[in-house]
Amino acid sequence: MKIFLMVLALASTLVIASEEQASVETVKDSYEFCLDMAADEENKDSAVLFCVNDELKSLGYKPFDSLQAIKSYIKAD
């Protein structure tokens, strides 16, 4: 029973973490990195969006719906 409760507590923590928005600095760093990585890609915007969202999800943050949303979030700081 204790193991079940620990697993349940951990799972709820992960769900809460995935609902959080990353800091502007985290998103900006990820965006700049992904922009450099996608420099030679044919569909650069899609590649950058996928890359940023992939990094954010791996860190437990909420992904963005569009590249414009990422740019707006960074500029809002």
Secondary structure, DSSP 8 states (H G I E B T S, - for coil): -HHHHHHHHHHHHHHHHHTS---HHHHHHHHHHHHHHTTT-TTHHHHHHHHHHHHHHHTT----S-HHHHHHHHHT-
